[in-house]
């Protein structure tokens, strides 16, 4: 069975933008789209007498999904769309959905000030724990709609970033756009600067060689940046349609597995961010 692109829906403008992004991605990759409304409150639809009041700002899940389904169908009529209501906390539900998905797509914020904070934590939690790629749709309108014609890839360790490399090449191929790969490095000492810079270039070239062989139609450019990865990638994201990074699985609290750089990019990047789990 073909893996769907899953998108978390809550009726907010940010989640509807995520629906637009996700249905376009499904169309590019020739796969189905799955719209999921996940909410703890769906367990208590028949329990007002128990003193559990649904938030006043909440819209019935079926109405939210119906509107999102119409929006996706209008935008990409040829994409097969399915919908589901999951009576579970959003992060837990979407992590489970990701076990059988090509990718999980989320908006960067939700509906209302409290929900916005909740969904921000949901996005971080899913990105840090999911078994599949997670795309957080954020950034400027040209980036969200693919106006720059460029996918940016952050390369740290080629052997551990193999999945991120392949994802980025596939995205660039599907979009018929440029792939720009960036590797940040720091010299061990001033005396070693020249050698370390050469090693950084070799590392990046070696990392891209296999992907270029597998996807010969993709235009690839590359660069190295001396210093921390975070500012270099944020700068590159200002003229990108998608930023792709790997996320190393660590022991610890949910969300902290992304590391400081991953957190910063998800919060501040000027384009959608794809987080690809490393083994």
Helices and strands as residue ranges (DSSP letters): E 4-8, H 13-29, E 33-38, G 40-44, G 48-50, H 61-75, E 81-86, H 90-97, G 98-100, E 101-107, H 112-129, E 133-137, H 141-144, E 150-154, H 162-175, E 178-185, H 193-214, E 220-226, H 229-237, E 242-247, G 256-258, H 259-268, E 272-277
